């Protein structure tokens, strides 16, 4: 049982005045008029009023106090975040690659504004994406010998349907009929928007991300010659259809696509187990990409320095997004040299100990893909596998080993974290592991777009890291 919280501001104005009046005979017996018209009583009341305000402040906690208390618990407030939006492209007639960073501008109907020119908003695509000439024709759910057509429900944003039926048990099936205007050569992305109100909240900066890992084991399959074969999944951010996200596939060469109407079937099947929380789907979309409301500015001329202190420069756009806490998952754009990275990973005999430890944590399938790579063209399946493996390692609390990384110069700010690996926050863990991955494969992979270094007296360069305040800067 917790101790009762004391009330520190427990004296009222009248109590302070009465206490002061009672002390007058002790300290100044000649003062005999204690009525309110006496100037001395007026001064007592004045100082009682000031004292009451000071006492009141004893129980007050400001926002700065709350933030400091939260930091003691490894909770940190989010920075202001730009808006994010999903953009769906329709009537795609040919395959179109969209690289990360592609800018998309908002369109505003003129009749919505009168007399004021609306500001056009800029959104940038967050990841490499591939638009395909296809659409979802029908959605079928099969379970317990029942078949439900959810195609119409998928068109209504306010309607949710059970992906594998109300029980979501073994052999429940979700079938998607795709219509291709021409077969794509690259990956396709299918977006799933789920009903998430009954799921635990996602993690924050200060704690592990809460993940609902179902007992169900699902597999994706495609139809060929009347039978169902395994459909390799390149990427699944839905966590087996338990979160909003996207699933990326690379269509096999032998998938059955009807020559006349371009139709084909793929399906998701519960191979074993069941879902403790039945997945309900709001929308299944194709050619839907995530974009964030930012505008990347390059080579902006800030003028000429005057050489005097306190000079200020003004950027054309504001506010500026912080990038120092960008420890999100590795993407294809973070790999500077794919051939160099894969060569280092493949040549285990020549790979330094940090690199060996990281690749040793990869799953067996990814290790086999790397060892079988013939050092020529790099397939998209291999890229996705390596990035997925790196992101898994970045969340591993066992990555750091003092013997393996003894020759790596770790900044003091990160060195502190290695002493408390079991208790550091999730964001701190990813920051540390991201640094270890980068130094293990130098000049091939990085998430830091800007590095500040200061040259010492002997010519050596020291990397500086931004901190929230000087309390933790040494």
JOHU-V313121 format. One record per run of one state. SS is the DSSP state (hx for helix, st for strand, lp for the rest). FROM is the first residue (numbers start at 1). TO is the last residue. If there is no record, write none. Layout:
BEGIN
SS/FROM/TO, SS/FROM/TO
END
This chain:
BEGIN
lp/1/12, hx/13/27, lp/28/38, hx/39/57, lp/58/62, hx/63/72, lp/73/83, st/84/88, lp/89/95, st/96/98, lp/99/102, st/103/105, lp/106/109, hx/110/112, lp/113/121, st/122/125, lp/126/128, st/129/131, lp/132/133, st/134/143, lp/144/145, st/146/149, lp/150/150, hx/151/154, lp/155/160, st/161/162, lp/163/172, st/173/180, lp/181/187, st/188/194, lp/195/216, st/217/224, lp/225/226, st/227/230, lp/231/232, st/233/236, lp/237/244, st/245/249, lp/250/262, st/263/272, lp/273/279, st/280/286, lp/287/287, st/288/292, lp/293/331, hx/332/334, st/335/335, lp/336/337, hx/338/346, lp/347/352, hx/353/360, lp/361/363, hx/364/372, lp/373/379, hx/380/394, lp/395/411, hx/412/420, lp/421/425, hx/426/440, lp/441/444, st/445/445, lp/446/451, st/452/455, lp/456/460, st/461/464, lp/465/469, hx/470/472, lp/473/474
END
